[in-house]
Amino acid sequence: MSNLAELLLYENKLSGSIPTIIEQMANLSKLVLTENKLSGLIPTTIGNLTKVIYLSLMMNKLNGSLPEELGLLKHLSTV
């Protein structure tokens, strides 16, 4: 999975928390988990996705504050 560039899993009725395994997807440039039933906190390991340009987590049941680690995503242009 380390070579995966885009992960588009919108409208899939995914539930539970965002898996921390995403930290192993170092080459992701686009992560879309929109319109699922994901809950809990955004994992701090999201800060390891340093190549992400586009991140969409809207229309889920996530709670809590945005993790400070989002600040590590220097290429992020769209949230």
Phi, psi and omega in degrees: 000351184292342180265358181296127182262327181225135176234106185244100183236051180272150178055047180245004181059031176293141179229171183092195182270164175291123184292139181289351178298343179300338179298339180275357181263062188297338182262008180296132173250341182221124177232114181235113178237029184294146172056056172238203177235036180291143183225173179090200183269155169286124184294144178295338180294351177298337178293347178279351181272064190293348180260001182294130177254325184232126181227124179227118180236011187291162178062045172235191180245038181288150179223175181087182180275161173291134180291143178303333182298342175300333178294344179280349183273079187293337182266354184297122179242339181225127177238000000 
